[in-house]
Amino acid sequence: MKKNIVAGNWKMHKSLDEGLKLVSEIATLVKEAPVNEVEIIIVPPFIHLTALNKLLQDNDPIQLGAQNCNEHDSGAYTGEVSAAMLKSSGVVYVIIGHSERRAYFNESDELLAAKINQVLNNGLIPIFCCGEPLSVRESNSQEDFVFTQLTNSLFHLSKESFGKVVIAYEPIWAIGTGVTASAAQAQEMHKAIRNHLASHFGQEAAGNCSILYGGSCKPSNAKELFALNDVDGGLIGGASLNGTDFVDIIRSF
């Protein structure tokens, strides 16, 4: 069933000591005033995972996520991390297809489909990212662009497997720019994504899919965004690096 989710993607930030301090702060704030019916996910760099897993064992509301995984089971892939390794480190969620992975590491839709398979085959939950750059938005072809991403990377899945996938919509023009899609723009795209998913997997499966907003979500706009019918939470970047801001976003529900 659909969940309210707030996931903090740290990207390439925070030393191990800084990460432990930040998560301790977040856990304390959440304990002081528990948040009901929101799945909280911390997505740090790989090197933090084992230590944070130990730290969070007594903090059930907070789950661990990873920022990426390799498409292979194992092998001679220096510098890569497998889904099985992530699971052994306490990871529950894995981000697949973040716009930065697509742009800087040339990850194709076909590669991302293989990564989705790896995540699901290892009993983990993929957070699949989709979204358009500014040029596509300006040409008013954002729906076709995002639909192609979804079709190419997810439509090979069975309905049962798709039921385990979380979607994150990233308007790339609003990531790290301070620009946020308006509430109307966010709702329009989230609804369009849900309808496209329904065209293949059916209305029930699409209705049960959590679709997160991932474009400069912060305490000042989270409440308005999370109140939208088809926005089920956020994939948070910069604001997740501050404990108070991140928990304020969580409490926006």
C-alpha positions as YAML, in Angstrom:
chain: A
units: angstrom
residues:
- id: 1
  name: MET
  ca: [0.00, 0.00, 0.00]
- id: 2
  name: LYS
  ca: [1.00, 3.61, -0.60]
- id: 3
  name: LYS
  ca: [3.17, 5.16, 2.11]
- id: 4
  name: ASN
  ca: [4.09, 8.70, 3.05]
- id: 5
  name: ILE
  ca: [7.88, 8.81, 2.64]
- id: 6
  name: VAL
  ca: [10.60, 11.38, 3.32]
- id: 7
  name: ALA
  ca: [14.05, 10.29, 2.13]
- id: 8
  name: GLY
  ca: [17.21, 12.33, 2.70]
- id: 9
  name: ASN
  ca: [19.78, 11.94, -0.08]
- id: 10
  name: TRP
  ca: [23.11, 13.20, 1.26]
- id: 11
  name: LYS
  ca: [24.87, 12.80, -2.11]
- id: 12
  name: MET
  ca: [28.67, 13.20, -1.62]
- id: 13
  name: HIS
  ca: [28.52, 15.08, 1.67]
- id: 14
  name: LYS
  ca: [29.49, 14.42, 5.30]
- id: 15
  name: SER
  ca: [32.47, 12.60, 6.77]
- id: 16
  name: LEU
  ca: [31.69, 9.49, 8.81]
- id: 17
  name: ASP
  ca: [31.85, 11.40, 12.11]
- id: 18
  name: GLU
  ca: [29.67, 14.17, 10.71]
- id: 19
  name: GLY
  ca: [27.18, 11.61, 9.43]
- id: 20
  name: LEU
  ca: [26.94, 9.85, 12.79]
- id: 21
  name: LYS
  ca: [26.36, 13.19, 14.49]
- id: 22
  name: LEU
  ca: [23.64, 14.19, 12.03]
- id: 23
  name: VAL
  ca: [21.74, 10.91, 12.30]
- id: 24
  name: SER
  ca: [21.98, 10.99, 16.09]
- id: 25
  name: GLU
  ca: [20.43, 14.47, 15.99]
- id: 26
  name: ILE
  ca: [17.63, 13.36, 13.66]
- id: 27
  name: ALA
  ca: [16.90, 10.26, 15.76]
- id: 28
  name: THR
  ca: [16.73, 12.35, 18.94]
- id: 29
  name: LEU
  ca: [14.35, 14.88, 17.38]
- id: 30
  name: VAL
  ca: [12.10, 12.09, 16.10]
- id: 31
  name: LYS
  ca: [12.08, 10.38, 19.51]
- id: 32
  name: GLU
  ca: [11.18, 13.60, 21.29]
- id: 33
  name: ALA
  ca: [8.04, 13.97, 19.19]
- id: 34
  name: PRO
  ca: [7.33, 10.75, 17.27]
- id: 35
  name: VAL
  ca: [6.14, 11.08, 13.69]
- id: 36
  name: ASN
  ca: [3.28, 8.77, 12.80]
- id: 37
  name: GLU
  ca: [2.64, 7.22, 9.40]
- id: 38
  name: VAL
  ca: [5.76, 8.56, 7.70]
- id: 39
  name: GLU
  ca: [8.58, 6.33, 6.47]
- id: 40
  name: ILE
  ca: [11.87, 8.13, 7.20]
- id: 41
  name: ILE
  ca: [14.86, 7.13, 5.07]
- id: 42
  name: ILE
  ca: [18.47, 8.26, 5.40]
- id: 43
  name: VAL
  ca: [20.52, 7.81, 2.20]
- id: 44
  name: PRO
  ca: [24.19, 8.49, 3.00]
- id: 45
  name: PRO
  ca: [27.39, 7.68, 1.08]
- id: 46
  name: PHE
  ca: [28.29, 3.97, 1.03]
- id: 47
  name: ILE
  ca: [31.02, 4.26, 3.67]
- id: 48
  name: HIS
  ca: [28.49, 5.34, 6.30]
- id: 49
  name: LEU
  ca: [26.08, 2.44, 5.94]
- id: 50
  name: THR
  ca: [27.42, -0.15, 8.37]
- id: 51
  name: ALA
  ca: [28.07, 2.38, 11.15]
- id: 52
  name: LEU
  ca: [24.67, 4.03, 10.70]
- id: 53
  name: ASN
  ca: [22.96, 0.65, 10.66]
- id: 54
  name: LYS
  ca: [24.39, -0.08, 14.11]
- id: 55
  name: LEU
  ca: [23.40, 3.36, 15.34]
- id: 56
  name: LEU
  ca: [19.83, 3.03, 14.06]
- id: 57
  name: GLN
  ca: [19.06, -0.46, 15.32]
- id: 58
  name: ASP
  ca: [17.09, 1.02, 18.22]
- id: 59
  name: ASN
  ca: [15.38, 3.64, 16.04]
- id: 60
  name: ASP
  ca: [12.78, 1.70, 14.08]
- id: 61
  name: PRO
  ca: [11.16, 4.72, 12.37]
- id: 62
  name: ILE
  ca: [14.36, 5.43, 10.42]
- id: 63
  name: GLN
  ca: [15.39, 3.18, 7.51]
- id: 64
  name: LEU
  ca: [18.65, 3.12, 5.58]
- id: 65
  name: GLY
  ca: [18.91, 3.70, 1.85]
- id: 66
  name: ALA
  ca: [21.78, 3.60, -0.65]
- id: 67
  name: GLN
  ca: [22.42, 6.07, -3.46]
- id: 68
  name: ASN
  ca: [23.13, 3.50, -6.18]
- id: 69
  name: CYS
  ca: [24.09, -0.12, -6.86]
- id: 70
  name: ASN
  ca: [25.74, -2.10, -9.65]
- id: 71
  name: GLU
  ca: [23.71, -4.08, -12.18]
- id: 72
  name: HIS
  ca: [25.70, -7.31, -11.64]
- id: 73
  name: ASP
  ca: [25.54, -9.90, -8.87]
- id: 74
  name: SER
  ca: [29.30, -9.73, -8.25]
- id: 75
  name: GLY
  ca: [32.56, -9.75, -10.17]
- id: 76
  name: ALA
  ca: [35.62, -7.75, -11.21]
- id: 77
  name: TYR
  ca: [33.98, -4.33, -11.09]
- id: 78
  name: THR
  ca: [36.42, -2.22, -9.10]
- id: 79
  name: GLY
  ca: [34.79, 0.58, -7.16]
- id: 80
  name: GLU
  ca: [31.27, -0.81, -7.49]
- id: 81
  name: VAL
  ca: [28.83, -2.07, -4.84]
- id: 82
  name: SER
  ca: [26.28, -4.85, -5.34]
- id: 83
  name: ALA
  ca: [22.70, -4.99, -4.10]
- id: 84
  name: ALA
  ca: [23.60, -8.04, -1.99]
- id: 85
  name: MET
  ca: [26.37, -6.05, -0.28]
- id: 86
  name: LEU
  ca: [23.94, -3.25, 0.46]
- id: 87
  name: LYS
  ca: [21.42, -5.65, 1.98]
- id: 88
  name: SER
  ca: [24.14, -7.12, 4.22]
- id: 89
  name: SER
  ca: [24.83, -3.58, 5.49]
- id: 90
  name: GLY
  ca: [21.25, -3.03, 6.63]
- id: 91
  name: VAL
  ca: [19.99, -1.15, 3.57]
- id: 92
  name: VAL
  ca: [16.25, -1.30, 2.80]
- id: 93
  name: TYR
  ca: [15.92, 1.21, -0.07]
- id: 94
  name: VAL
  ca: [18.14, 1.96, -3.09]
- id: 95
  name: ILE
  ca: [17.94, 5.07, -5.28]
- id: 96
  name: ILE
  ca: [18.09, 4.11, -8.96]
- id: 97
  name: GLY
  ca: [18.44, 6.56, -11.85]
- id: 98
  name: HIS
  ca: [19.02, 9.81, -10.00]
- id: 99
  name: SER
  ca: [19.41, 12.63, -12.50]
- id: 100
  name: GLU
  ca: [23.04, 13.09, -11.47]
- id: 101
  name: ARG
  ca: [23.78, 9.42, -12.23]
- id: 102
  name: ARG
  ca: [22.13, 9.81, -15.63]
- id: 103
  name: ALA
  ca: [23.97, 13.06, -16.43]
- id: 104
  name: TYR
  ca: [27.45, 12.47, -15.00]
- id: 105
  name: PHE
  ca: [27.76, 8.70, -15.43]
- id: 106
  name: ASN
  ca: [25.71, 8.27, -18.62]
- id: 107
  name: GLU
  ca: [23.31, 5.76, -17.10]
- id: 108
  name: SER
  ca: [20.80, 4.68, -19.74]
- id: 109
  name: ASP
  ca: [17.21, 3.54, -19.27]
- id: 110
  name: GLU
  ca: [18.29, 0.01, -20.17]
- id: 111
  name: LEU
  ca: [21.06, -0.01, -17.56]
- id: 112
  name: LEU
  ca: [18.62, 1.28, -14.96]
- id: 113
  name: ALA
  ca: [16.19, -1.54, -15.80]
- id: 114
  name: ALA
  ca: [18.98, -4.02, -14.98]
- id: 115
  name: LYS
  ca: [19.68, -2.21, -11.72]
- id: 116
  name: ILE
  ca: [15.98, -2.29, -10.81]
- id: 117
  name: ASN
  ca: [16.08, -6.06, -11.30]
- id: 118
  name: GLN
  ca: [19.09, -6.40, -9.02]
- id: 119
  name: VAL
  ca: [17.46, -4.38, -6.26]
- id: 120
  name: LEU
  ca: [14.22, -6.34, -6.41]
- id: 121
  name: ASN
  ca: [15.96, -9.72, -6.71]
- id: 122
  name: ASN
  ca: [17.78, -8.97, -3.46]
- id: 123
  name: GLY
  ca: [14.64, -8.08, -1.56]
- id: 124
  name: LEU
  ca: [15.31, -4.34, -1.50]
- id: 125
  name: ILE
  ca: [13.03, -1.46, -2.49]
- id: 126
  name: PRO
  ca: [14.02, 0.73, -5.44]
- id: 127
  name: ILE
  ca: [13.35, 4.46, -5.45]
- id: 128
  name: PHE
  ca: [13.26, 5.06, -9.19]
- id: 129
  name: CYS
  ca: [13.98, 8.62, -10.28]
- id: 130
  name: CYS
  ca: [12.55, 10.27, -13.37]
- id: 131
  name: GLY
  ca: [12.38, 13.86, -14.51]
- id: 132
  name: GLU
  ca: [13.07, 16.37, -17.23]
- id: 133
  name: PRO
  ca: [15.76, 19.03, -17.82]
- id: 134
  name: LEU
  ca: [14.91, 22.68, -18.40]
- id: 135
  name: SER
  ca: [15.06, 22.43, -22.19]
- id: 136
  name: VAL
  ca: [12.39, 19.73, -22.20]
- id: 137
  name: ARG
  ca: [10.19, 21.68, -19.78]
- id: 138
  name: GLU
  ca: [10.51, 24.79, -21.95]
- id: 139
  name: SER
  ca: [9.39, 22.81, -25.01]
- id: 140
  name: ASN
  ca: [6.38, 21.52, -23.03]
- id: 141
  name: SER
  ca: [7.32, 17.89, -23.74]
- id: 142
  name: GLN
  ca: [8.02, 16.87, -20.14]
- id: 143
  name: GLU
  ca: [5.31, 14.23, -19.99]
- id: 144
  name: ASP
  ca: [6.55, 12.34, -23.04]
- id: 145
  name: PHE
  ca: [10.12, 12.57, -21.74]
- id: 146
  name: VAL
  ca: [9.26, 11.15, -18.32]
- id: 147
  name: PHE
  ca: [6.89, 8.53, -19.73]
- id: 148
  name: THR
  ca: [9.74, 7.18, -21.88]
- id: 149
  name: GLN
  ca: [11.96, 6.86, -18.80]
- id: 150
  name: LEU
  ca: [9.25, 4.97, -16.92]
- id: 151
  name: THR
  ca: [8.38, 2.70, -19.84]
- id: 152
  name: ASN
  ca: [11.95, 1.77, -20.67]
- id: 153
  name: SER
  ca: [13.06, 1.03, -17.12]
- id: 154
  name: LEU
  ca: [9.94, -0.30, -15.37]
- id: 155
  name: PHE
  ca: [7.41, -1.71, -17.81]
- id: 156
  name: HIS
  ca: [9.24, -5.06, -18.06]
- id: 157
  name: LEU
  ca: [8.27, -5.77, -14.45]
- id: 158
  name: SER
  ca: [5.37, -7.92, -13.36]
- id: 159
  name: LYS
  ca: [2.55, -6.18, -11.50]
- id: 160
  name: GLU
  ca: [3.72, -7.87, -8.30]
- id: 161
  name: SER
  ca: [7.29, -6.62, -8.69]
- id: 162
  name: PHE
  ca: [6.15, -3.14, -9.64]
- id: 163
  name: GLY
  ca: [4.17, -3.05, -6.39]
- id: 164
  name: LYS
  ca: [7.49, -2.79, -4.52]
- id: 165
  name: VAL
  ca: [8.76, 0.24, -6.46]
- id: 166
  name: VAL
  ca: [8.75, 3.84, -5.21]
- id: 167
  name: ILE
  ca: [8.89, 6.64, -7.79]
- id: 168
  name: ALA
  ca: [10.64, 9.99, -7.31]
- id: 169
  name: TYR
  ca: [9.85, 12.76, -9.77]
- id: 170
  name: GLU
  ca: [12.77, 15.17, -10.17]
- id: 171
  name: PRO
  ca: [12.24, 18.33, -12.19]
- id: 172
  name: ILE
  ca: [15.96, 18.61, -12.96]
- id: 173
  name: TRP
  ca: [15.66, 22.36, -13.47]
- id: 174
  name: ALA
  ca: [14.68, 22.64, -9.79]
- id: 175
  name: ILE
  ca: [17.48, 20.57, -8.22]
- id: 176
  name: GLY
  ca: [20.02, 22.63, -6.32]
- id: 177
  name: THR
  ca: [18.85, 25.80, -8.03]
- id: 178
  name: GLY
  ca: [16.56, 27.08, -5.32]
- id: 179
  name: VAL
  ca: [13.75, 27.00, -7.88]
- id: 180
  name: THR
  ca: [10.83, 24.77, -6.99]
- id: 181
  name: ALA
  ca: [8.05, 23.55, -9.22]
- id: 182
  name: SER
  ca: [4.82, 25.26, -8.27]
- id: 183
  name: ALA
  ca: [2.25, 23.17, -6.44]
- id: 184
  name: ALA
  ca: [0.22, 23.06, -9.65]
- id: 185
  name: GLN
  ca: [3.22, 21.88, -11.70]
- id: 186
  name: ALA
  ca: [4.11, 19.20, -9.15]
- id: 187
  name: GLN
  ca: [0.56, 17.87, -8.93]
- id: 188
  name: GLU
  ca: [0.18, 17.91, -12.72]
- id: 189
  name: MET
  ca: [3.30, 15.78, -13.26]
- id: 190
  name: HIS
  ca: [2.65, 13.41, -10.37]
- id: 191
  name: LYS
  ca: [-0.88, 12.79, -11.62]
- id: 192
  name: ALA
  ca: [0.40, 12.26, -15.17]
- id: 193
  name: ILE
  ca: [2.99, 9.77, -13.90]
- id: 194
  name: ARG
  ca: [0.34, 7.86, -11.94]
- id: 195
  name: ASN
  ca: [-1.93, 7.75, -14.99]
- id: 196
  name: HIS
  ca: [0.92, 6.47, -17.17]
- id: 197
  name: LEU
  ca: [1.69, 3.74, -14.65]
- id: 198
  name: ALA
  ca: [-2.00, 2.85, -14.53]
- id: 199
  name: SER
  ca: [-2.06, 2.43, -18.31]
- id: 200
  name: HIS
  ca: [0.29, -0.54, -17.96]
- id: 201
  name: PHE
  ca: [-0.04, -1.87, -14.41]
- id: 202
  name: GLY
  ca: [-3.67, -0.95, -13.71]
- id: 203
  name: GLN
  ca: [-5.38, 1.66, -11.56]
- id: 204
  name: GLU
  ca: [-5.01, -0.23, -8.28]
- id: 205
  name: ALA
  ca: [-1.26, -0.77, -8.64]
- id: 206
  name: ALA
  ca: [-0.70, 2.84, -9.71]
- id: 207
  name: GLY
  ca: [-2.87, 4.13, -6.88]
- id: 208
  name: ASN
  ca: [-0.82, 2.16, -4.35]
- id: 209
  name: CYS
  ca: [2.52, 3.49, -5.67]
- id: 210
  name: SER
  ca: [4.24, 6.16, -3.58]
- id: 211
  name: ILE
  ca: [5.39, 9.03, -5.80]
- id: 212
  name: LEU
  ca: [7.83, 11.45, -4.19]
- id: 213
  name: TYR
  ca: [8.70, 14.99, -5.21]
- id: 214
  name: GLY
  ca: [12.44, 15.60, -5.62]
- id: 215
  name: GLY
  ca: [13.11, 19.22, -6.49]
- id: 216
  name: SER
  ca: [14.28, 21.70, -3.84]
- id: 217
  name: CYS
  ca: [11.78, 20.60, -1.22]
- id: 218
  name: LYS
  ca: [12.39, 22.45, 2.06]
- id: 219
  name: PRO
  ca: [10.55, 23.29, 5.30]
- id: 220
  name: SER
  ca: [8.97, 26.39, 3.76]
- id: 221
  name: ASN
  ca: [7.21, 24.54, 0.93]
- id: 222
  name: ALA
  ca: [6.93, 20.92, 2.10]
- id: 223
  name: LYS
  ca: [3.50, 21.27, 3.70]
- id: 224
  name: GLU
  ca: [1.97, 22.67, 0.52]
- id: 225
  name: LEU
  ca: [3.61, 19.99, -1.65]
- id: 226
  name: PHE
  ca: [2.71, 17.08, 0.63]
- id: 227
  name: ALA
  ca: [-0.93, 18.18, 0.75]
- id: 228
  name: LEU
  ca: [-1.30, 17.55, -3.00]
- id: 229
  name: ASN
  ca: [-3.36, 14.51, -3.97]
- id: 230
  name: ASP
  ca: [-0.63, 12.69, -5.88]
- id: 231
  name: VAL
  ca: [2.47, 13.77, -3.91]
- id: 232
  name: ASP
  ca: [3.31, 11.15, -1.29]
- id: 233
  name: GLY
  ca: [6.46, 12.67, 0.16]
- id: 234
  name: GLY
  ca: [9.86, 13.93, -0.86]
- id: 235
  name: LEU
  ca: [13.33, 12.92, -1.95]
- id: 236
  name: ILE
  ca: [15.23, 15.64, -0.12]
- id: 237
  name: GLY
  ca: [18.70, 16.86, -1.08]
- id: 238
  name: GLY
  ca: [20.31, 19.88, 0.56]
- id: 239
  name: ALA
  ca: [17.74, 20.24, 3.34]
- id: 240
  name: SER
  ca: [18.48, 16.69, 4.52]
- id: 241
  name: LEU
  ca: [21.97, 17.79, 5.60]
- id: 242
  name: ASN
  ca: [20.49, 19.83, 8.44]
- id: 243
  name: GLY
  ca: [18.78, 17.80, 11.16]
- id: 244
  name: THR
  ca: [16.23, 20.42, 12.16]
- id: 245
  name: ASP
  ca: [15.26, 21.21, 8.57]
- id: 246
  name: PHE
  ca: [14.94, 17.53, 7.70]
- id: 247
  name: VAL
  ca: [12.70, 16.77, 10.67]
- id: 248
  name: ASP
  ca: [10.62, 19.89, 9.96]
- id: 249
  name: ILE
  ca: [10.01, 18.50, 6.47]
- id: 250
  name: ILE
  ca: [9.01, 15.13, 7.94]
- id: 251
  name: ARG
  ca: [6.56, 16.89, 10.26]
- id: 252
  name: SER
  ca: [4.99, 18.67, 7.28]
- id: 253
  name: PHE
  ca: [2.67, 15.68, 6.96]
...
